Amino acid sequence: MSEKERLFQERFKRYTVALECGKPDKVPVVFPLGEWVVKYTDTTLQEVYYNVDKSTEIIAGAIRDLDFDVMFGALNLWWPPMFDAIGSKLYKFPGIYFEENSGFQYVEEEYMKPEDYDEFIANPTQWLATKYLPHICEEFAEPGSYRATVALIKSAAAFAMHNDKAVKAGEKWAKEYGIVPAGTGLTKAPFDTLGDALRGTKGILVDLRRRPEKVLAACEAIVPHNIAYAMITAAGDTSLPCFAPLHKGAYPFLSLEHWQKYYWPSWKAVIEGLWALGKRTFFFAEGDWTPYLEKIADLPEKSIVFAIDLTEAKKAKEILGGRFCLYGGVPTTLLTYGTPEEVKDCVKRAIDELAGDGGFVLAAGGVVMGDAKRENILAMIEAAREYGVY
């Protein structure tokens, strides 16, 4: 076994012991990869979005000499050629629709109409394939046509090409730098699936008033899909948690009553369904989830990793600590607007308050923005190593 392979095993053990609420030798520390890396290179976001090899090269340059355990995030969430091949209406990317150093934009509309609810609830997969895809993709406008078939082949090939490069990049970073990925797979809360991509924010909020029973039935219908999607995108892996970005569950987007009735039951069902398969969920709780901590504590022990962003840290430790691994501790705003000294003080405070006897991973509390300062990222990692030894 090489030195880097031993380093990977050491870091993997440190991380997974913490995930199990155990006490490793050190507090695992996460490197928050994101678009902020690009501004310290001579490359544009446009090139990073479209050139996977260039993106991989930049990441290698950023992480080569840093002492951290786990890497979370990406330089870009999407590879535009996959969407260009099908004429997708969902996203706009830098260099074509925007200035070459702008981030991507999601185009939110009511892609699913109120009258579609019954058909969707009866068979979500069929509705997505026959109604949703033709609506959001220009090349799929006539399902079954020659043009739609060719577009499907092109986009599937692009997806496979990108995934192959991503897997090989991860293997390279593990082998050459001993870096552990934060998780495997992707899923969502059913309410977010419905409110993000299908009905849109305005649509879902109107539905809570005009057709609440349809919202409940649709969320229930989405549960099996989101469990299956998590395991498929994780390629069956159960050693690492499945990432779950939570967009509309933070307080006070929904009232307490609406959250408990419409958001929580189906999301809880996804988490419990994955846990029954041995898959832990990365409960990426951006925003404030403090009012919901008691409900979250009802989940099966160790079934989630709870990310602390704006949630009250001490209360999260009091209610969830010991039952679930806690993750975060460093506000993303501090990484942008703070100083290295302020970041180090924050890291020390987070470790003092949250690390306890284990079950804690030091990281940014949410997705790090493109204007984060490199010196603050380095300060976070250095302080974690200085103060995070048990």
ZIGIDA-V780085 format. One record per residue. N is the residue number from 1. RES is the residue in one small letter. PSI is psi in radians with two decimals (NA if undefined). Layout:
BEGIN
n = <N;N>
res = <RES;RES>
psi = <PSI;PSI>
END
This chain:
BEGIN
n = <1;2;3;4;5;6;7;8;9;10;11;12;13;14;15;16;17;18;19;20;21;22;23;24;25;26;27;28;29;30;31;32;33;34;35;36;37;38;39;40;41;42;43;44;45;46;47;48;49;50;51;52;53;54;55;56;57;58;59;60;61;62;63;64;65;66;67;68;69;70;71;72;73;74;75;76;77;78;79;80;81;82;83;84;85;86;87;88;89;90;91;92;93;94;95;96;97;98;99;100;101;102;103;104;105;106;107;108;109;110;111;112;113;114;115;116;117;118;119;120;121;122;123;124;125;126;127;128;129;130;131;132;133;134;135;136;137;138;139;140;141;142;143;144;145;146;147;148;149;150;151;152;153;154;155;156;157;158;159;160;161;162;163;164;165;166;167;168;169;170;171;172;173;174;175;176;177;178;179;180;181;182;183;184;185;186;187;188;189;190;191;192;193;194;195;196;197;198;199;200;201;202;203;204;205;206;207;208;209;210;211;212;213;214;215;216;217;218;219;220;221;222;223;224;225;226;227;228;229;230;231;232;233;234;235;236;237;238;239;240;241;242;243;244;245;246;247;248;249;250;251;252;253;254;255;256;257;258;259;260;261;262;263;264;265;266;267;268;269;270;271;272;273;274;275;276;277;278;279;280;281;282;283;284;285;286;287;288;289;290;291;292;293;294;295;296;297;298;299;300;301;302;303;304;305;306;307;308;309;310;311;312;313;314;315;316;317;318;319;320;321;322;323;324;325;326;327;328;329;330;331;332;333;334;335;336;337;338;339;340;341;342;343;344;345;346;347;348;349;350;351;352;353;354;355;356;357;358;359;360;361;362;363;364;365;366;367;368;369;370;371;372;373;374;375;376;377;378;379;380;381;382;383;384;385;386;387;388;389;390>
res = <m;s;e;k;e;r;l;f;q;e;r;f;k;r;y;t;v;a;l;e;c;g;k;p;d;k;v;p;v;v;f;p;l;g;e;w;v;v;k;y;t;d;t;t;l;q;e;v;y;y;n;v;d;k;s;t;e;i;i;a;g;a;i;r;d;l;d;f;d;v;m;f;g;a;l;n;l;w;w;p;p;m;f;d;a;i;g;s;k;l;y;k;f;p;g;i;y;f;e;e;n;s;g;f;q;y;v;e;e;e;y;m;k;p;e;d;y;d;e;f;i;a;n;p;t;q;w;l;a;t;k;y;l;p;h;i;c;e;e;f;a;e;p;g;s;y;r;a;t;v;a;l;i;k;s;a;a;a;f;a;m;h;n;d;k;a;v;k;a;g;e;k;w;a;k;e;y;g;i;v;p;a;g;t;g;l;t;k;a;p;f;d;t;l;g;d;a;l;r;g;t;k;g;i;l;v;d;l;r;r;r;p;e;k;v;l;a;a;c;e;a;i;v;p;h;n;i;a;y;a;m;i;t;a;a;g;d;t;s;l;p;c;f;a;p;l;h;k;g;a;y;p;f;l;s;l;e;h;w;q;k;y;y;w;p;s;w;k;a;v;i;e;g;l;w;a;l;g;k;r;t;f;f;f;a;e;g;d;w;t;p;y;l;e;k;i;a;d;l;p;e;k;s;i;v;f;a;i;d;l;t;e;a;k;k;a;k;e;i;l;g;g;r;f;c;l;y;g;g;v;p;t;t;l;l;t;y;g;t;p;e;e;v;k;d;c;v;k;r;a;i;d;e;l;a;g;d;g;g;f;v;l;a;a;g;g;v;v;m;g;d;a;k;r;e;n;i;l;a;m;i;e;a;a;r;e;y;g;v;y>
psi = <2.27;2.96;-0.73;-0.62;-0.70;-0.68;-0.72;-0.80;-0.66;-0.80;-0.67;-0.74;-0.76;-0.78;-0.86;-0.53;-0.73;-0.69;-0.55;0.22;0.35;-3.14;1.77;-3.03;-0.56;2.81;2.13;2.48;2.42;2.35;2.08;1.60;2.50;-3.10;-0.30;-0.49;-0.66;-0.57;-0.19;0.27;3.11;0.41;2.65;2.81;-0.58;-0.82;-0.70;-0.68;-0.71;-0.40;1.71;-0.70;-0.70;-0.70;-0.78;-0.69;-0.71;-0.74;-0.76;-0.72;-0.55;-0.52;-0.14;-0.77;0.30;2.54;1.57;2.97;-0.75;2.53;2.31;2.39;-2.93;2.80;-0.52;2.44;-0.52;2.64;1.87;-0.67;-0.51;-0.67;-0.59;-0.62;-0.40;0.13;0.75;2.44;-0.02;-0.54;2.64;2.31;2.76;2.58;-0.32;-0.99;-0.39;3.06;2.61;-0.26;0.40;2.66;2.95;2.83;2.41;2.30;1.79;2.21;3.02;1.40;-0.34;2.21;2.78;-0.64;-0.15;-0.20;-0.87;-0.77;-0.70;-0.82;-0.66;-0.65;1.49;-0.74;-0.77;-0.73;-0.74;-0.74;-0.65;-0.37;-0.82;-0.93;-0.78;-0.47;-0.64;-0.16;2.06;-0.63;-0.26;0.25;-0.54;1.53;2.35;-0.20;2.90;-0.76;-0.76;-0.67;-0.77;-0.72;-0.69;-0.75;-0.77;-0.79;-0.65;-0.71;-0.72;-0.74;-0.77;-0.71;-0.80;-0.77;-0.67;-0.75;-0.68;-0.74;-0.77;-0.63;-0.77;-0.72;-0.65;-0.79;-0.61;-0.75;-0.75;-0.45;-0.06;0.57;2.37;2.34;2.61;-0.51;3.11;2.36;2.92;2.44;3.14;2.85;2.37;-0.66;-0.65;-0.69;-0.81;-0.75;-0.41;-1.11;-0.38;-1.20;-0.40;2.87;-0.87;-0.76;-0.77;-0.61;-0.65;-0.70;-0.58;-0.42;-0.70;-0.54;0.98;-0.58;-0.52;-0.66;-0.82;-0.81;-0.68;-0.75;-0.72;-0.66;-0.47;-0.41;-0.95;-0.65;-0.80;-0.50;-0.83;-0.74;-0.69;-0.81;-0.61;-0.82;-0.35;-0.01;0.59;-0.01;2.38;0.13;-0.42;2.70;2.73;2.20;2.35;1.68;2.28;1.92;-0.58;0.31;-0.21;2.55;2.40;0.64;-0.77;2.64;2.82;-0.72;-0.81;-0.69;-0.82;-0.51;-0.71;-0.58;-0.88;-0.79;-0.81;-0.58;-0.73;-0.69;-0.65;-0.83;-0.81;-0.61;-0.70;-0.71;-0.58;-0.43;0.04;0.22;2.09;2.59;2.32;1.65;1.50;1.44;1.20;2.55;-2.79;2.06;0.26;-0.77;-0.25;0.07;-0.67;-0.70;-0.74;-0.58;-0.29;-0.19;2.73;2.42;2.33;0.16;-0.24;2.84;2.08;2.07;2.25;1.98;-1.51;-0.02;2.48;2.00;-0.80;-0.66;-0.66;-0.71;-0.74;-0.73;-0.69;-0.39;2.36;-0.55;-0.68;2.64;2.34;2.50;2.41;-2.38;-0.33;1.98;2.44;-0.53;-0.60;-0.61;-0.35;-0.81;-0.21;-3.09;2.82;-0.65;-0.71;-0.66;-0.77;-0.70;-0.70;-0.74;-0.79;-0.74;-0.72;-0.74;-0.73;-0.68;-0.56;-0.42;-0.78;-2.18;0.37;-2.90;0.60;2.42;2.16;2.17;3.02;2.52;-0.32;-2.93;2.22;2.26;2.87;-0.25;0.25;2.65;2.33;-0.71;-0.48;-0.63;-0.80;-0.69;-0.67;-0.79;-0.78;-0.76;-0.64;-0.70;-0.58;-0.75;-0.17;0.45;2.20;NA>
END
